[in-house]
Amino acid sequence: MVLIKKSYKLIIITLIALAVVLPIIIPIFLLLNDNKFTNNDIELHFNGDTAYSYVADQININTTHYRIPGTQGREDCAQYFITKFQQIDPTINFALHNFTILSVECQNVLFKINENFSNIVILGAHYDSRAKATKDLTNPDWPVPGANDGASGSAVLIELAEVLYERRQNLSVQIWFLFFDAEDQGSDVGPGIPGWGWCEGSSKFVQDIENFYNSSKEAFDAMILLDMVGGNNLRFISEQYSTSSLLNELFETGRQLGFTSAFPTDPTVASITDDHVAFLNYGIPSADLIINFWNAPSEWPYHHTTNDDLSHISSNSLEITGKTVEQFIYNNYYENNNQFQGNYPWSGDVNLLDSDVFIIIVIIIPIVGIAVVLLYLRSRSKKAKV
């Protein structure tokens, strides 16, 4: 009986130990075996100060309604993108994708370079700003400037377009720069616009995506989404809807550039419904570069408040994001490079436990295990007395 009792306790303790240790060891093992490459040695031209000026431009387009869907500010911002790309090259091909949400006219804006290539990488960001600052304790009905939540990713796309266009003849890929409307109006503690969901613009675009490419001759390699990439103290999360092999490659690319704080080895793990999800559902490997915006005030306390303004934007954060994506493009597509050993074609996908769920499991399983042992010992004690 003593031997059985000890064996039972040993099994319980072993199960508890495995439950705690395996969720830590397995992700580390997968990450270590998914990132065996070295960045190509190419000078990067992305300029964070220039990108910062593009954030400021968007904020100043309309300081009353900013870039809320259905407003003049939103229309003027779309025209601003067209102007900036025509300054790069007046002949750059662009398309306006018009759609309506509850009778409100909205518009995605798409620009293309290197259309002679049949393989496509999409770089995307949303540009609309939230209609109501629903997390603002003082002014919850005021509009959000959206400096980080919208304008930062769009600014990075413009600067990336400038630097990649200069090297377009060295790149073996077609690149889309895609600006989404109507992403940020869903409900958190309240709706941005009543009746709207999240990511309306990207969902509508993917519904119509075959109007924008020839599916018999062209194919998508990847989609990279930039969301809230310009705030102070940039620290990206491991977003779990993302294709892990693509997201891990972006993380390792950034780390090798020295951006270890922005691309930590122990990132927060969470699943975020964002503009990349529609592309994933279409079958395109996709990754979301996004921060932890929900654990205020430790991470990003300005999310969906009137304080999401230019004073909390960092040119360094913009440069970290832009240079990482620029390097990623050169790693995979510079002069038909066949030497790079990244994760292309980004078919591997491993989901990890969200950080909050993991913490709960680590806490609960030992408690349950201890309770089981105590109940067992108590039952044995009662039997011994009898």
C-alpha angles and dihedrals in degrees: 000000000000090000092051091048092052092046091051091051091047091053092050093048091047092051091050092049092049092048090054100039104039097061087056100042099043097055091046091050092049093048093048091052094045101057109055103138143092125230116252111254102245128140111252119220104186110128119206094197091057091049089050090057089054090054089052091049092056093046091051097047090089121356094186103056099003107198102330112155113263095025133109089246091062091049092048091050092054088051089048090058091050091050093049093050093046087054087058091050126340089216097056109131115241136171132200115218108203123195139149133233113196089340093309113129113234135175138204116200123213130190126184135199129182094024090169089079120081097209115081136202116192120210110192145179136161119244104188118105124220117267094217132031092226095172094049110111093201107035109018093158096053121100120258117242088217097208093153100017098066112344097063096059091044091051091052090052092054093050091044089052090054096050096039093047090058089058098035093119089059094051123089096203142075111238127205121200104201124187115195127211125200099028103124108047102092126111127276110149085344138351125282087211116004114253096015126120130209123277096013093154098053092045091053092047094053090048087059099031095118088065088066103048140028104250091193093059107020133057137184120245098184148332122223119193124200115201125166094351101147107062126116117273094021114209120165124212130222097254109205103206085060120097099261097214090055096043092046090052091053090049093050091045089055094045092053088054087058097257095129096144093054092044103037124187088229103044125172108266118220143140114239125189100225141144093285094065095077090053091049089053088052089057101258118134103244139180133194119213100201139142134233098271099163104063098076132210097016098057117014112351095175099066111134093354132111087253092074087103140127093277089072097048120105123205086205092059090049090050093049090053096043097046091048092054091042090053091047090056092048092046092057106027112022111126095336090300111201097172101070114106102201127132099278127175083035095218095139117096127176121176120214129199115270110255094243092049091046092053091050091050093048090052100040101043096058090045092051091046093051090047091052091050092048092048090049093050091047092052091048090050092053092049091050091054091051 
